Amino acid sequence: MSIEFEKFHGTGNDFVVVDADEYVPDRGAFAREVCDRRDGVQMTDGGVTAEQGEDPPSVGADGTLFLALEPKFSPPRAVMTLVQPDGSTAAMCGNGARCAAKWAAERTGADTVMLDTQAGTRRAEIADDEVTIEMGAPSFAPSDVPLAEGRDEPLVRETVAGVEVTAVNTGVPHAVAFVEDVDEVDLDELAPAIRHAEVFPEGANVNVASRRDDGRPAFDQRTYERGVEGETRACGTGAVAIAAVARRLGRVETDAEAVEVFPPGGRLGVTFRGGRASLTGPVEREFEGEIASTPEPWRVSEA
Ligand SMILES: N[C@H](CCC[C@H](N)C(=O)O)C(=O)O
C-alpha cells in the first residue's frame, strides 16, 4: 500500500502534506523517513511536477502536515497536525498553516479556510500565491511560553547560555536575540544550548534578528527549530516572535502595525491588530507523488 502526498513550501519552509484519509500506520516514523534531507521525499518518488520554482525541488522536508478536511462547512475547515522530522508533534506552525490553507483552498475552491491547530482555530485567507493567517496574541506569560516552574516573571532581555534573549509564545515557544548582523552568527553553535536550557521545559525555537536600515520596521531573521534540530529557510511563528519582541523592547514603535521579516527564504509580513498578529507570505506547491507505506507501530504486546 502506498501513501499519496503533495509537497509545498512557504518562503522555503517546506512540508510534505498528506490527507488524513490516507492510512499512515505510524506518523512519527513516516515523518522521520520522508523528511530526511539525504533520502527523504523527492520528485522521483513517482513525482509529478506541479509548478517548478527557480530552485530545484529539495530532498526531504522541515515537517509533515496531516490534514483532515471538513469541506461541508463554509468556510471549509481542516484539522492540522504537524509531525516534525524527529517524530515530535508541534502545536502550531505559521508557514505550515499557510501551506495547509493553500492545500485546502485548492481542494475546495474557497478563498477562506479555518484551520484547527493545537494552538487554536486560525482563519486563513488565500489570494493567488499569497496566504495570510491569523496567529493569535503573542504571550510573554511564564506559564504560556512555558518557562521553568516557579518563574513568575516573563523572560525579557535575560542571558541564557551566554546570549541575551527574550521569550515569547506565538503558538510554540520562541527565544529571540537581537544581533548586529544575522549572517555573522554561527547558529548551529549558538542555538542548541538555548534550545535545551532548563528555563524552557518544553524547549524553544531560537531566533536571531537584526534590524534592516531602510527606515521601515524590518528585520533579517534566522531560526534554529526545535523538532528539526537545525536551521530552516524560514519560520512563521519565529517571524511573529521577532516582531512581537521588537515591539515589546521598543526596537520598533510599540504600536507598530506592520513589521517585515526577511528569513533566508524570502519575505514575511507581520501585522498587529488589537494585540493579535497575522502573518502573510507566498506559498508554492512543488510536486506530488506516492511513497511506500512505513511500518506499523509497535504493538502493546511486543512492548
Ligand atoms: N516552522 C514553523 C514552526 C514549527 C514549530 C516547531 N519547530 C516547534 O515549535 O517545535 C513555523 O513556520 O512557524
The ligand as a Gaussian input file, in Angstrom:
#p B3LYP/6-31G(d) Opt

LIG

0 1
 N        8.394000      26.360000      11.033000
 C        7.263000      26.600000      11.866000
 C        7.436000      26.328000      13.298000
 C        7.361000      24.857000      13.639000
 C        7.391000      24.679000      15.119000
 C        8.430000      23.857000      15.680000
 N        9.710000      23.741000      15.097000
 C        8.391000      23.687000      17.170000
 O        7.997000      24.595000      17.913000
 O        8.775000      22.606000      17.622000
 C        6.655000      27.950000      11.579000
 O        6.663000      28.384000      10.434000
 O        6.102000      28.564000      12.479000

